[in-house]
Amino acid sequence: MFLESIRHCRRIVSSGVLMASLAAPAMAQPHSVQGVKADDVLNIREDIHHTRDVSGSPVVGTIPPDADDVMVTGVSVDIGGATWREVAYNGTVGWVNARYLKPTSTMLQAPEALKCSGTEPFWSITIDEAGSTYNSPEQETPLTLDYLRFVPGLGRTDLWGHYLVSPDGITPLTVIVRHTEACTDGMSDLNFDYEAILLGLSPDGAPAYGCCSMTP
């Protein structure tokens, strides 16, 4: 009887994990503000990734010390020993010191919309159920893509597959996205939380590598 109860519990847990893995992708977890005094605010700065000048970068917005809905896009840059993260808050997109942010939840969720790009060859793709596109220097206009399906990785919470195809069905593209917090594009000092493997560009099936961030 005891062993049967254990088996029953395992079936319930397994079923719950399966249902969670098959759920539609949700907006990536929000972040909370930490370490900011109750009578102060967290400044959002503009273009710090270009200027590398903290004091000279204009403040374009502020975040209350008790905010818990700050969205990080997954792009960061190291300046003077500090990590700065790109965020979106109340319609403002800019950069904040990462030491003042922490994930609101420990559960990693798949981003709802991504923009990915790679070099050698150069390519870019937006992944969004509402409208996805692919672009490269050889194209005059972006290629519109239909979003077919989203599939989470087997046994992993940091791996997702996005399946897309052109409306005429001629160009199927698959983008495998993984949360690593260690992707670099080879063209800048930026770091990206997500890396991407793009399949479908080459007739022989050769994969292309790139990095992704969330669409603010």
N, C-alpha and C positions, 0 to 999 in steps of 0.2 A: 504493500500500500504506500509505504514511504517512497520507494523507488518510482512508483507510478506517478506520484505527486510531483517528484522532481522532473520527470519527463514532461509532464503537463506544463509545468512552469517554463521549461526550456522552449516548448513549442510556442507558448505565449510570447516569450521574449524574442524568439526568432521571428515570429510573425510581425511583432512590433518594429523590429529592425528593418525587415523587408519593406513594410509599408512606409517607413520613414525614408528609405533609400529610393523608393519609387515616387515620392512626392515631387511636385513641380519645384524648380529652383526658386528660392526665396532671396530677397535682398540681403546682401552680405551683412553680417552682424554690425550693429552700431557700436560706437565707442562712447565712453563716459569721460568727463573731465576729472582729473585728479591733481592734487597738490596746488590748487589755486585757492587763495584766501576767499572767504565768504563775501568780502567787500571789494573783490577785484574781478577781473575778467581775463579770459584767454584771447590774445590778439590773433587775428588771421592776417597774414602778410601776403603781399602780392609779389610774384616774379622772383622769389628768393632763390629758386633753382637756376635762374639766369644770372642774377646779380651777385650771388654768394655774399651779399651784404645784408646782415640782419637789421642793423639800425637804419640803413638807408632804404629798406624795402617798405613801401607805404602800407599802413594798416587799412585793410579794406572791410574789416568786420570784427566783431567780438563774439565770444561764446561765454555764456554764464558759467559760474563755477560748479553749478549743480546739473549741467546739461548731461543727458545720457542718450542723445540721439544724433551724435556727430558721425557722419559717414566718411570713412577713409576710402580713397579711390584705389589704394594699393600702390601708389607711387611715393617714393621717399628719396631724400638726398642727404648726404652727410656734409655738414658745414662746421668747421672748427671743433670737431669732436662731438657735435650734437647731431642727432637725426631729426630731420624735418619731414613731416608727412603732408601730402596734399589731402585736403578735406573739403567736404561740401556741407554747409550748415545754413539753413534758412535761405537758400537760394544763392549764397555766397560761396565761391570756390577760391581757395587760397591755401596757405601753408601755415602749419603750427608746429611747435616743438613737440616731438613725440613723447617726451618725458611727462607731459601733462595729459596723456591719453592712455586709456586702458580699455580693452574689450568689455562691453557690457555683459556679454555671455561668453562662456568657454566653448560653446558649441559652434563649430565652423559651418557656415552655410554657403551654398553656391551663389555667386553673384548673379543678379537678374539680367544685367546687361554688361557687355565687355567690349573694349576696343583693343585689338591686338595688332602687332606689327612685327616684321622681321626684316633682316638685311641679308644680302647675298643668297637668294634674290630679295629685292625690296618688295614688300607686300604689306597690305593692311586689310583688316577685316573688322567689321562691327558685328557683334552677336547679340541679337535682340529679337524676341518673338514678335515684336511690333514692326520690325523692319531691319533686315540685315543686308549688308553690302560688302563687296570685295573690291579692292582697288590695287593697281600696280602702275609703275611708270609707263608700261606699254599700252595702257588703256586710256582712251580719251574721256570716258565717263565711268563712274563706278558701276559694277555689275550687281544688280539687285538679286537677292537670294531669298528663297522661301525657307523658313525655319521648320525643319521636319520634326526633330525630337531632341530631347535632353535625356542622357543616360548617366547615372552616377557610376563611379568606378566600383568594381567588385571588391567588397571587403575594405573599402577605403572611403574616408570622408573628405579627402583633400584632392580628389581626382574626378573629373567630369568630362563627358563626351558630348559635343554639340554637332548635330548632323544637319547640313544645309544643302540646298541645290538650287540652281538657276531655274526660273519659271518654265523654261523649255525642256528641263530635265537633262540637258547636255553636260552641265558642269556640276557634279556633286563634290562638295567639300566637307571634310570632317576636321574638327578642331578639338584636340585633346588638351584640356586645361588642367594644370596642377598648381595648387597653392604651395609655394616654396619659400617666399620672402627672400629670394636670392637670385632673381633673374636680371640680367643686364643686357642692354640692347647693343652694346659694342660701339655706340655712337655718342654716348653722353655719360655723365656721372650718375645718372638716375638709377635707382633700384626699383624693381617691380615685385609685387607679391605673387604674381601669377606668371607661369611660363606656359607656352603653347607649342604644340606640335601640329602643324597643318598638313593634312593629307589631301591630295587631289590635284596639286599644281603640276606634278610631273607625270608623264605617261607611264613611266616605269615604277611609279609608286613611291618615289623618293620623298621622305618627309622634309618639311621646312621648319626651322626653329624660330621662335619669336617670344615676345613678352606681352603681357596684358595688364590693363588696369580697368577699373570700373568706370562706367560712364556717369559723370556727376549729375 
